[in-house]
Amino acid sequence: MVTASQCTTETVFDYSWKQVVQAYWNRYPNPSSTHVLTEDTIQREVRDGKLYSRRLLSKTNPVPNWGKRFYNNAPVKIVEDSILDPQKKTLVTFTRNIGFKKIMNVDEIVEYSEQQDGRTLAVRRAYISSQVFGFSRAIRAFGIERFKSNCNKAASGFNYVLRNMFPKNVGETGTYKLSKDVNENETAAASTTGTSQIQQATVNKTEALKMAGKAGYEYLKNHAIKLAQIFSIKN
């Protein structure tokens, strides 16, 4: 049994969904995301009118002094799967780290959707767990705080890209809101053996939906399961 901490944030971008999607593929580099070292698209295809993509990113983040005994600040590889649905006007992404998973495993789901006023809402949800005995709670708390900090930076960097791509657009800022703070749930985490959590969600849909239901976010978790059915990682 692994304890997972969860956090949800919302950001409203004063740009259309189409503009946000265009900017999404060009959001790096920007002044607020210097921790993103590389990004590569390794798979992309159109299926049933939807665009499915898989990308590999390399990121680094400084760690507190107590964390250096576990993590030497080496770049971490991140896998990002996404589904773009032009009919529903949604872009759903699912990211997870494939390195240092026992120290801190971070699974993140983000949905970008069009709002009635023409703006774009980004709902970002993170599940953070750790298998380091005796330090799990501290590592999870650190991960949540880092997640919230990175959400602010991501929104700032994204708006920088949007302003440069669409200088005539009226909107210039994104409204960031932390909708839920840290919630600790004693749940069976899906990633404990080096395989991706998304793979476990595919095998055990019931457990994944339970976790999503407790968080009040079943819709996004269903998207993650769909991603798992299309993309599978074999370590």
Backbone bond lengths (Angstrom), bond angles and torsions (degrees), N, CA, C in turn:
res aa  C-N    CA-C-N  psi(-1)  N-CA   C-N-CA  omega(-1)  CA-C   N-CA-C  phi
1 M - - - 1.462 - - 1.525 109.51 -
2 V 1.341 115.41 132.36 1.448 120.44 -179.94 1.513 108.98 -123.98
3 T 1.314 116.94 134.31 1.455 121.76 177.75 1.513 110.13 -82.74
4 A 1.334 116.60 130.41 1.463 121.12 179.58 1.520 109.69 -115.91
5 S 1.332 116.88 129.36 1.456 122.17 173.28 1.518 108.17 -93.82
6 Q 1.335 115.88 144.90 1.457 120.12 -174.97 1.514 110.64 -129.40
7 C 1.316 115.55 151.16 1.462 120.28 179.48 1.524 108.68 -152.34
8 T 1.330 116.53 141.15 1.461 121.99 179.78 1.533 109.93 -127.04
9 T 1.306 116.42 136.50 1.463 121.00 175.28 1.528 109.13 -131.79
10 E 1.320 115.30 156.97 1.463 121.34 176.93 1.523 109.72 -129.35
11 T 1.318 116.22 139.33 1.461 122.08 176.60 1.518 108.59 -133.39
12 V 1.332 117.02 130.82 1.463 121.95 176.35 1.522 108.30 -106.19
13 F 1.317 116.26 121.71 1.459 121.93 177.57 1.522 109.37 -99.06
14 D 1.329 117.01 132.94 1.461 121.89 -179.00 1.523 111.08 -82.20
15 Y 1.302 115.76 46.95 1.463 123.07 178.88 1.522 108.06 -139.54
16 S 1.321 116.05 157.10 1.458 120.02 179.87 1.526 110.40 -68.02
17 W 1.333 115.29 161.26 1.457 120.25 178.93 1.521 110.49 -60.85
18 K 1.323 117.24 -39.96 1.461 120.91 179.76 1.523 111.10 -61.84
19 Q 1.326 116.87 -41.85 1.462 120.50 178.74 1.524 111.14 -66.34
20 V 1.330 116.50 -41.40 1.462 120.23 179.98 1.521 110.69 -63.64
21 V 1.326 117.25 -41.97 1.464 120.59 179.43 1.528 110.72 -64.32
22 Q 1.330 116.76 -41.94 1.468 119.83 177.44 1.528 110.58 -60.47
23 A 1.323 115.57 -43.14 1.463 119.70 -178.44 1.516 112.06 -71.52
24 Y 1.326 117.02 -27.62 1.465 120.42 -176.77 1.520 111.41 -57.50
25 W 1.323 117.38 -41.34 1.463 120.84 -177.66 1.524 111.81 -77.03
26 N 1.334 116.63 -6.04 1.467 120.56 -178.75 1.522 112.04 -125.87
27 R 1.335 116.99 23.68 1.467 118.57 -172.29 1.524 113.73 -79.53
28 Y 1.331 118.21 -11.67 1.464 121.75 175.08 1.518 109.11 -116.02
29 P 1.333 116.48 142.44 1.468 127.64 -3.37 1.523 112.04 -81.81
30 N 1.330 116.04 159.76 1.457 122.31 171.06 1.525 107.26 -151.92
31 P 1.325 118.18 159.87 1.474 121.37 -174.29 1.526 114.67 -59.50
32 S 1.337 117.95 -22.92 1.462 120.58 -176.75 1.525 113.10 -95.10
33 S 1.320 117.46 -0.49 1.466 120.29 -176.35 1.523 111.37 -128.89
34 T 1.312 115.31 45.97 1.465 119.24 179.76 1.523 111.91 -69.62
35 H 1.352 117.14 -13.60 1.464 120.09 178.98 1.531 111.72 -77.13
36 V 1.335 117.09 -11.68 1.464 120.79 177.10 1.529 107.68 -86.61
37 L 1.315 115.99 112.81 1.461 120.94 -173.58 1.520 112.51 -89.04
38 T 1.328 117.63 -44.41 1.463 121.22 -177.99 1.522 110.06 -144.12
39 E 1.324 116.56 159.04 1.465 122.85 173.41 1.520 108.49 -149.94
40 D 1.326 115.56 133.05 1.458 121.25 -178.39 1.524 109.55 -139.30
41 T 1.328 116.70 134.62 1.459 121.65 174.08 1.518 108.08 -87.99
42 I 1.333 116.96 119.81 1.468 120.28 -175.37 1.528 112.54 -108.43
43 Q 1.337 116.94 -12.25 1.455 119.70 176.62 1.517 109.10 -159.19
44 R 1.346 116.46 138.99 1.469 120.09 177.76 1.520 108.49 -157.23
45 E 1.327 116.17 132.59 1.456 119.95 178.44 1.520 110.02 -155.72
46 V 1.341 115.00 155.40 1.461 122.09 175.80 1.514 107.70 -103.30
47 R 1.339 115.73 127.22 1.449 120.99 -179.47 1.514 108.72 -140.80
48 D 1.334 116.62 125.98 1.467 121.95 -179.65 1.523 111.66 54.73
49 G 1.319 115.72 37.37 1.461 120.28 177.44 1.511 114.98 78.02
50 K 1.342 117.66 5.23 1.461 121.82 179.69 1.530 109.58 -114.38
51 L 1.321 115.16 148.71 1.459 120.97 178.70 1.522 109.50 -98.18
52 Y 1.332 116.39 119.72 1.462 122.73 177.72 1.525 108.65 -106.64
53 S 1.319 115.97 129.05 1.462 120.27 -177.99 1.520 110.94 -133.37
54 R 1.300 115.38 148.69 1.466 121.64 170.52 1.518 107.40 -130.41
55 R 1.321 114.99 130.34 1.461 119.70 -179.73 1.525 109.53 -129.90
56 L 1.308 115.21 154.20 1.459 122.07 177.69 1.522 108.18 -118.99
57 L 1.340 116.23 123.29 1.457 121.56 -179.77 1.515 109.95 -118.87
58 S 1.316 115.49 154.10 1.462 121.97 175.72 1.527 107.55 -122.01
59 K 1.345 115.27 124.09 1.459 120.09 -176.58 1.520 110.24 -131.15
60 T 1.332 115.22 159.09 1.453 121.07 174.15 1.521 108.90 -140.79
61 N 1.309 116.56 148.63 1.460 122.35 178.17 1.519 108.96 -145.24
62 P 1.323 118.33 138.92 1.466 119.59 176.97 1.516 110.59 -65.74
63 V 1.322 116.76 150.13 1.464 121.73 179.83 1.524 109.25 -118.82
64 P 1.347 117.70 154.53 1.468 120.42 177.09 1.522 109.88 -67.24
65 N 1.325 116.19 164.04 1.468 120.51 -176.90 1.520 112.81 -57.16
66 W 1.363 116.99 -39.07 1.456 119.18 -178.53 1.525 111.74 -67.51
67 G 1.355 116.25 -22.54 1.450 119.39 -177.64 1.515 114.19 -84.10
68 K 1.336 116.80 -11.43 1.456 119.46 -176.40 1.519 112.67 -69.27
69 R 1.328 117.10 -17.91 1.462 119.55 178.05 1.525 111.10 -73.20
70 F 1.359 116.44 -18.38 1.455 120.59 179.95 1.531 112.31 -106.91
71 Y 1.338 116.34 -28.20 1.460 120.16 -168.13 1.519 109.13 -142.32
72 N 1.327 117.22 126.12 1.461 121.02 -174.17 1.522 113.92 -97.34
73 N 1.346 116.65 19.07 1.455 122.70 176.56 1.523 112.56 66.29
74 A 1.318 117.69 24.08 1.459 120.92 174.38 1.526 108.63 -72.31
75 P 1.336 118.58 152.26 1.470 120.79 178.83 1.527 111.50 -56.89
76 V 1.323 115.56 142.03 1.463 122.09 179.24 1.523 108.84 -110.31
77 K 1.325 116.80 135.01 1.454 121.65 177.78 1.530 109.55 -83.95
78 I 1.324 115.64 135.81 1.458 122.64 -179.22 1.531 108.64 -123.40
79 V 1.335 116.66 130.44 1.460 121.40 174.32 1.525 108.08 -99.28
80 E 1.322 116.29 131.44 1.460 121.76 179.84 1.523 109.61 -123.95
81 D 1.342 117.31 114.45 1.458 122.75 173.18 1.523 108.45 -103.24
82 S 1.316 116.99 146.40 1.465 119.08 -178.37 1.519 111.21 -148.63
83 I 1.340 114.88 152.99 1.462 122.70 174.07 1.525 107.72 -128.46
84 L 1.321 115.64 122.15 1.463 121.36 177.63 1.525 107.80 -107.89
85 D 1.326 116.47 119.86 1.461 122.15 -179.31 1.526 108.93 -113.55
86 P 1.351 117.92 101.16 1.469 120.36 -177.33 1.523 113.58 -69.68
87 Q 1.340 117.65 -21.30 1.459 119.94 178.95 1.526 111.00 -74.83
88 K 1.319 116.49 -49.41 1.463 120.73 178.76 1.517 112.16 -81.56
89 K 1.317 116.14 -11.38 1.465 122.96 -176.79 1.533 110.70 57.11
90 T 1.318 113.92 58.55 1.455 120.79 175.37 1.519 109.44 -134.17
91 L 1.309 116.15 146.33 1.456 123.38 170.89 1.520 106.25 -127.84
92 V 1.329 117.09 116.51 1.454 121.71 -179.03 1.520 108.33 -114.77
93 T 1.326 116.64 128.89 1.460 121.39 179.65 1.525 109.39 -121.13
94 F 1.324 115.62 147.53 1.461 122.01 176.86 1.520 107.53 -132.70
95 T 1.324 117.49 117.16 1.461 121.27 -178.00 1.523 110.27 -120.92
96 R 1.332 115.49 150.24 1.466 121.07 176.66 1.517 108.71 -156.30
97 N 1.308 116.19 147.12 1.457 121.06 177.73 1.521 109.38 -79.33
98 I 1.333 116.63 144.81 1.464 121.21 179.08 1.526 110.49 -113.33
99 G 1.305 116.57 8.20 1.461 122.02 174.90 1.517 109.63 -129.79
100 F 1.335 117.09 152.72 1.460 122.71 178.13 1.527 112.55 57.48
101 K 1.341 116.78 32.05 1.460 120.90 -175.21 1.525 112.96 -65.77
102 K 1.335 117.70 -33.64 1.459 119.50 -179.71 1.522 111.12 -70.87
103 I 1.339 116.01 -30.77 1.461 119.79 178.55 1.522 110.09 -72.66
104 M 1.327 116.85 -55.52 1.467 120.88 176.54 1.517 108.88 -152.07
105 N 1.327 114.97 117.95 1.457 121.49 178.85 1.528 108.47 -103.55
106 V 1.336 116.51 123.86 1.465 121.16 -177.58 1.527 109.25 -122.08
107 D 1.324 116.63 116.63 1.466 122.62 173.89 1.525 107.20 -110.91
108 E 1.314 116.51 128.91 1.457 120.54 -173.87 1.525 110.55 -131.91
109 I 1.324 115.66 130.67 1.461 122.37 176.47 1.526 108.42 -117.04
110 V 1.336 116.31 131.94 1.464 121.09 178.50 1.524 108.62 -131.26
111 E 1.322 116.59 133.52 1.464 120.53 173.57 1.522 109.65 -121.48
112 Y 1.324 115.45 126.54 1.460 123.31 174.03 1.522 107.14 -103.55
113 S 1.333 116.92 121.99 1.465 120.52 -177.04 1.523 110.83 -137.06
114 E 1.323 114.31 151.78 1.465 120.90 -179.37 1.519 110.06 -77.69
115 Q 1.337 116.62 137.48 1.452 122.16 178.01 1.527 110.55 -101.90
116 Q 1.316 116.22 163.30 1.461 120.26 -176.91 1.518 112.47 -62.81
117 D 1.317 117.56 -28.11 1.466 120.51 -179.60 1.526 112.56 -85.60
118 G 1.340 116.85 6.03 1.464 120.05 177.17 1.515 114.11 91.11
119 R 1.329 117.03 -8.16 1.460 119.53 177.60 1.526 110.10 -85.12
120 T 1.333 116.44 -179.11 1.463 121.21 -176.74 1.522 110.04 -124.52
121 L 1.332 115.41 130.22 1.459 121.77 178.52 1.522 109.40 -102.21
122 A 1.324 116.43 130.40 1.466 121.99 174.45 1.519 108.04 -113.46
123 V 1.329 116.90 116.60 1.459 122.47 176.76 1.523 107.32 -106.09
124 R 1.318 115.59 120.87 1.464 121.50 -174.43 1.519 109.19 -118.46
125 R 1.339 115.71 127.84 1.462 120.46 -179.07 1.517 109.73 -128.91
126 A 1.342 116.17 133.93 1.465 121.06 -178.81 1.520 110.45 -123.15
127 Y 1.337 115.58 140.78 1.457 123.96 172.41 1.520 106.75 -116.17
128 I 1.315 117.69 120.16 1.464 121.84 -174.55 1.525 109.57 -123.03
129 S 1.327 116.17 128.56 1.452 121.25 179.17 1.517 109.84 -138.09
130 S 1.332 116.08 163.23 1.462 121.81 178.76 1.519 109.10 -147.34
131 Q 1.330 115.98 145.92 1.458 121.08 178.86 1.533 111.81 -110.84
132 V 1.333 117.31 14.36 1.461 120.51 -179.87 1.531 109.05 -81.17
133 F 1.299 116.63 110.22 1.465 121.29 -176.50 1.527 111.52 -61.49
134 G 1.327 115.40 129.49 1.454 120.74 177.86 1.517 114.52 87.90
135 F 1.342 116.96 -17.19 1.462 120.45 -178.48 1.528 111.75 -124.29
136 S 1.321 116.76 5.27 1.457 120.42 -175.42 1.527 112.65 -56.88
137 R 1.333 117.06 -47.49 1.466 120.07 -177.72 1.525 111.44 -63.24
138 A 1.337 117.51 -43.35 1.468 120.93 -179.96 1.520 111.01 -64.55
139 I 1.318 116.59 -39.93 1.459 120.48 -179.23 1.526 110.47 -67.97
140 R 1.334 116.74 -40.84 1.462 120.00 178.35 1.532 110.58 -64.54
141 A 1.331 117.11 -42.37 1.465 120.86 179.04 1.530 110.17 -62.30
142 F 1.341 115.92 -42.79 1.459 120.07 177.02 1.524 110.15 -61.62
143 G 1.341 116.82 -41.47 1.463 120.78 -179.65 1.513 112.34 -63.48
144 I 1.330 117.12 -39.63 1.464 120.58 178.65 1.524 110.76 -64.85
145 E 1.337 116.39 -45.65 1.467 119.51 179.43 1.522 110.81 -63.46
146 R 1.330 116.89 -40.08 1.467 120.26 177.82 1.531 110.32 -65.19
147 F 1.321 116.76 -39.33 1.462 120.96 178.10 1.523 111.23 -60.05
148 K 1.341 116.72 -46.73 1.460 120.38 -179.45 1.524 111.04 -64.39
149 S 1.335 116.18 -40.37 1.468 120.09 177.99 1.522 110.71 -63.86
150 N 1.333 116.50 -42.47 1.455 120.47 -179.51 1.524 112.05 -68.09
151 C 1.341 117.37 -29.35 1.460 120.40 176.53 1.525 110.71 -63.25
152 N 1.324 116.20 -42.77 1.466 120.31 176.69 1.524 110.82 -61.48
153 K 1.332 115.79 -45.81 1.460 120.21 -179.83 1.522 111.54 -64.92
154 A 1.338 116.21 -40.48 1.456 120.46 -179.53 1.523 111.09 -63.21
155 A 1.346 116.77 -43.06 1.464 120.54 178.89 1.519 110.82 -63.96
156 S 1.329 116.82 -42.69 1.458 121.14 178.71 1.522 111.27 -63.24
157 G 1.333 116.47 -45.26 1.455 120.26 179.75 1.510 112.37 -66.45
158 F 1.326 116.82 -38.57 1.464 121.36 179.86 1.520 110.04 -64.53
159 N 1.345 117.02 -42.63 1.456 120.14 178.30 1.529 111.74 -65.36
160 Y 1.321 116.37 -34.04 1.470 120.07 175.85 1.527 109.79 -59.78
161 V 1.328 116.31 -45.16 1.464 120.81 179.60 1.531 110.67 -66.59
162 L 1.334 116.57 -43.18 1.463 120.58 179.75 1.527 112.01 -61.19
163 R 1.334 116.73 -42.91 1.466 120.04 179.67 1.522 111.37 -63.15
164 N 1.332 116.37 -36.68 1.460 119.62 -179.89 1.525 112.22 -75.22
165 M 1.317 116.91 -33.73 1.458 119.78 179.73 1.531 112.30 -79.64
166 F 1.336 116.89 -32.61 1.459 121.27 -176.62 1.534 109.97 -130.66
167 P 1.342 116.67 68.45 1.476 120.78 -174.99 1.523 114.06 -64.29
168 K 1.331 117.83 -21.40 1.456 120.36 -178.40 1.517 112.25 -89.01
169 N 1.319 116.57 -4.27 1.456 119.91 -179.78 1.521 110.47 -68.50
170 V 1.325 116.68 140.86 1.468 121.02 -178.94 1.518 111.05 -65.13
171 G 1.334 116.50 -43.10 1.458 120.27 -176.93 1.508 111.81 -69.47
172 E 1.314 117.09 139.84 1.453 121.18 179.54 1.521 112.82 -132.60
173 T 1.306 117.01 -6.89 1.464 118.18 -176.67 1.508 110.94 -135.43
174 G 1.303 115.46 158.23 1.460 121.65 174.10 1.519 108.10 -115.23
175 T 1.316 116.60 134.95 1.452 120.49 -179.24 1.513 109.24 -90.48
176 Y 1.330 116.11 119.52 1.469 121.21 -177.77 1.517 109.75 -100.09
177 K 1.307 116.10 135.98 1.462 120.36 -179.34 1.525 109.52 -142.65
178 L 1.326 115.26 130.87 1.463 120.84 174.21 1.517 106.53 -90.31
179 S 1.340 116.68 107.41 1.456 119.44 -174.14 1.521 112.72 -85.90
180 K 1.339 117.52 -26.79 1.460 120.46 177.94 1.509 109.28 -144.54
181 D 1.323 115.61 136.01 1.454 119.11 178.25 1.522 108.75 -86.10
182 V 1.340 116.04 -162.64 1.455 121.19 -175.54 1.522 110.00 -64.62
183 N 1.328 115.98 127.22 1.457 122.36 173.80 1.510 108.11 -124.27
184 E 1.341 117.65 119.67 1.454 120.57 -177.87 1.521 109.15 -99.51
185 N 1.302 116.84 122.54 1.455 123.34 178.64 1.514 109.50 -120.70
186 E 1.324 115.94 129.72 1.461 119.88 176.17 1.521 107.21 -79.56
187 T 1.322 116.94 90.79 1.453 122.41 -178.23 1.498 109.98 -126.48
188 A 1.307 116.29 158.81 1.468 121.05 177.24 1.510 107.65 -77.73
189 A 1.313 117.61 106.96 1.461 121.27 -179.83 1.512 109.02 -69.31
190 A 1.316 115.52 146.37 1.448 119.15 -172.88 1.505 114.17 -85.15
191 S 1.311 117.45 -14.59 1.455 117.36 -174.13 1.509 110.19 -118.50
192 T 1.325 118.38 92.76 1.457 122.10 -178.25 1.514 112.38 -127.68
193 T 1.292 118.73 -1.66 1.457 121.30 -176.22 1.508 113.16 -125.13
194 G 1.298 119.22 17.18 1.459 121.78 178.58 1.505 113.15 91.24
195 T 1.351 118.30 -9.08 1.451 120.23 174.66 1.510 108.72 -89.10
196 S 1.329 117.34 162.80 1.456 121.43 -175.51 1.515 111.64 -72.95
197 Q 1.329 117.30 147.43 1.455 121.15 177.15 1.518 110.58 -62.87
198 I 1.302 116.16 -29.86 1.454 118.68 -178.43 1.520 111.42 -67.90
199 Q 1.365 116.26 -29.10 1.451 119.60 175.82 1.520 110.10 -67.17
200 Q 1.325 116.93 -43.02 1.459 120.85 -179.86 1.522 110.48 -64.46
201 A 1.328 116.43 -35.70 1.459 119.87 178.50 1.519 110.53 -63.57
202 T 1.323 116.06 -33.92 1.461 119.73 178.12 1.518 110.16 -67.27
203 V 1.330 117.36 -44.14 1.454 121.80 -177.73 1.515 110.57 -71.00
204 N 1.317 116.43 -37.52 1.458 120.25 -174.54 1.519 109.73 -123.86
205 K 1.301 117.15 76.56 1.460 121.34 -176.87 1.525 111.34 -64.77
206 T 1.291 116.71 -36.17 1.464 120.09 -178.16 1.513 111.93 -59.86
207 E 1.362 115.80 -44.02 1.458 119.53 -178.81 1.519 110.84 -67.51
208 A 1.334 116.35 -38.79 1.463 120.01 179.64 1.518 110.72 -64.46
209 L 1.329 116.73 -41.63 1.455 120.05 -179.52 1.520 111.51 -69.05
210 K 1.351 116.34 -31.94 1.457 119.33 175.70 1.512 110.82 -61.32
211 M 1.327 115.83 -48.49 1.459 120.36 -178.57 1.525 109.98 -61.84
212 A 1.332 115.79 -41.75 1.454 119.21 -179.48 1.523 110.91 -67.62
213 G 1.343 115.87 -37.28 1.457 119.01 -179.79 1.507 111.33 -65.02
214 K 1.337 117.17 -41.73 1.457 120.64 178.28 1.512 110.88 -60.83
215 A 1.285 116.96 -33.41 1.455 120.88 -179.22 1.513 111.81 -85.44
216 G 1.321 117.24 -5.85 1.454 119.41 -179.26 1.505 112.56 72.92
217 Y 1.312 116.14 27.81 1.461 118.88 -174.06 1.528 110.61 -138.13
218 E 1.296 117.45 46.30 1.464 122.37 -175.82 1.528 111.56 -63.24
219 Y 1.308 116.26 -35.05 1.474 119.66 -177.19 1.519 112.29 -58.77
220 L 1.331 115.99 -49.36 1.463 119.00 -179.24 1.515 111.22 -67.31
221 K 1.331 117.84 -35.22 1.453 119.16 -179.66 1.526 110.96 -66.14
222 N 1.331 115.53 -33.69 1.456 118.85 176.11 1.522 110.83 -61.60
223 H 1.320 115.78 -37.25 1.463 119.50 176.44 1.528 110.85 -63.46
224 A 1.327 115.66 -38.72 1.459 118.53 179.37 1.522 110.89 -63.66
225 I 1.334 116.20 -37.22 1.459 119.78 178.82 1.523 110.02 -66.93
226 K 1.327 116.87 -38.53 1.461 119.70 177.22 1.524 110.86 -62.06
227 L 1.330 114.82 -39.37 1.461 118.61 177.13 1.514 110.64 -61.90
228 A 1.327 115.77 -39.22 1.458 119.26 -178.64 1.517 111.83 -64.75
229 Q 1.310 116.54 -32.95 1.448 120.10 -179.62 1.521 112.02 -70.68
230 I 1.310 115.73 -24.00 1.469 119.47 -178.59 1.520 111.97 -95.20
231 F 1.336 115.59 -40.38 1.452 120.13 179.64 1.518 109.34 -113.26
232 S 1.292 119.52 131.22 1.461 122.99 175.88 1.519 108.23 -131.58
233 I 1.356 114.53 138.65 1.466 120.58 -179.90 1.502 108.81 -109.39
234 K 1.296 117.68 130.01 1.461 122.90 174.64 1.495 108.20 -115.14
235 N 1.342 116.46 110.22 1.464 120.21 -177.81 1.517 110.22 -78.26
